[in-house]
Amino acid sequence: MDNIFYTSFSIIFFILGVVSASNLAYKENALKGFIYLTTLLPITKVILVYHLKYQVSIYYFFFIPLVFLFLRKALFFRKVKRNTFDGLMLILLFIILYFIYFLIDPVKDVLAINVLKDIKPFVLIFLSFLFIDYYKDKLKSILTKRFCERLILYYFIISTLFFYLLIKYNLHLVLTDDKYFTINEFRYETIGNYFGIIYLLSSIFQSKKLSLKIILLVLLPTLYTGNRTLLFSILVIIIIYYLSKLSLKKIKIFASIFGFLFLILSYFINRANELSPLFRFQKLYKAETIIESLVNRYSPFIETVKSYSISEYFIGTGFGQTFFIPWFTWRDHIDDYNIYIDNLYLTLYAKYGVFFIVFFILMYYYLATYLSKQSRFYFFIMILIICITNSMVYQFNFLWIFILLAMPFRNDLEVSAR
């Protein structure tokens, strides 16, 4: 069943990519279809085997025609946009240098598949450049307020229905045999969550008016995720934004409203049962629980770097470095040695040493290429916060999130924004 689902939607996404990149009359509808499908399909960890195989998610197939178009323009017409060229050169330079390092001093017992997993995030960033460069004008006409808010409404209805059915009837236990979901509270997080979140934040940064209805339609599905770091990052950048704009009197009003909303949320958190995604937030009330959680998350990194040489502390071990995850030993179909841990900074440092900063420079360059100074600042802060407890660049949702960050929900999508 999972193979049928994966194959069918991979073909659908590929066809949408071909049509959207062609001169056919339906190319704009194909792009709309891509946005709708990617947002509304239940592309989530619970049913990973249905939409991800060999590290390739079903929606990646939409980008294949873009790669061929890029190669055609680059090889036959010598036409490559400056920002895409610069990004590609930085990526290739970094990969080539670490491949040379890998050949000189290879990681012991490194697997080819793990090397490819480490290269994959660089490829996804490059695909993000291609997507925005090619579709930015079409996206400006598609992503109207009506289109976006209608899609947010559809996502709210579908995600709420799925969340209710999964909680009420434990359907997720039918869809997966992963023991993790049998002993942990259920969280419903799909890549569609991020469409509403980034639309909401982009509207705030552009001082656009948002109705209470839209705010609730975005925030409620975000609560279903139980993703504490995501919610924290959203709150932090919104608070920073408003504090930088408001007078002292308005700051007091804002603090009062925020405090009131926090009390309401705390009430629901305290009443949440163990199966609710809100139950995870109860753990944030105790400092020792937070410290214990972080130490537990980062312990695989500490154990890994204990055996590093002096040079490896400076330049890392290169592609293919894995971490032994003790709590994976009881989960079936999952390798105990994972390519990342729940912190992107430590993950990349273990692999690339102090040069892990290059990856963040690349991400910032991408944001700076397409966003205004204000928007790229806040979105970069959001990324930095999420990376504290998540190696997001290794996740199947990274490509979607990254192209959403540069989509023209606002009027600042200019290549000269740098």
Sequence and secondary structure as in RCSB ss.txt:
>XXXX:A:sequence
MDNIFYTSFSIIFFILGVVSASNLAYKENALKGFIYLTTLLPITKVILVYHLKYQVSIYYFFFIPLVFLFLRKAL
FFRKVKRNTFDGLMLILLFIILYFIYFLIDPVKDVLAINVLKDIKPFVLIFLSFLFIDYYKDKLKSILTKRFCER
LILYYFIISTLFFYLLIKYNLHLVLTDDKYFTINEFRYETIGNYFGIIYLLSSIFQSKKLSLKIILLVLLPTLYT
GNRTLLFSILVIIIIYYLSKLSLKKIKIFASIFGFLFLILSYFINRANELSPLFRFQKLYKAETIIESLVNRYSP
FIETVKSYSISEYFIGTGFGQTFFIPWFTWRDHIDDYNIYIDNLYLTLYAKYGVFFIVFFILMYYYLATYLSKQS
RFYFFIMILIICITNSMVYQFNFLWIFILLAMPFRNDLEVSAR
>XXXX:A:secstr
 HHHHHHHHHHHHHHHHHHHTSSSTTHHHHHHHHHHHHHHS  BGGGHHHHEETTEEGGGGGGHHHHHHHHHIII
II    HHHHHHHHHHHHHHHHHHHHHHHS  TT  HHHHHHHHHHHHHHHHHHHHHHHHHHHHHHH  HHHHHH
HHHHHHHHHHHHHHHHHHH HHHHH   THHHHS     BTTHHHHHHHHHHHHHTT    HHHHHHHHHHHHHT
T HHHHHHHHHHHHHHHHHHS HHHHHHHHHHHHHHHHHHHHHHHH  TTSGGGGGGGGG HHHHHHHHHHHHHH
HHHHHTT  HHHHHH   TT  EE GGGTTSTT  SEES  S HHHHHHHHHGGGGHHHHHHHHHHHHHHS HHH
HHHHHHHHHHHTTS  GGGSTTHHHHHHHHHS SSS   GGG 
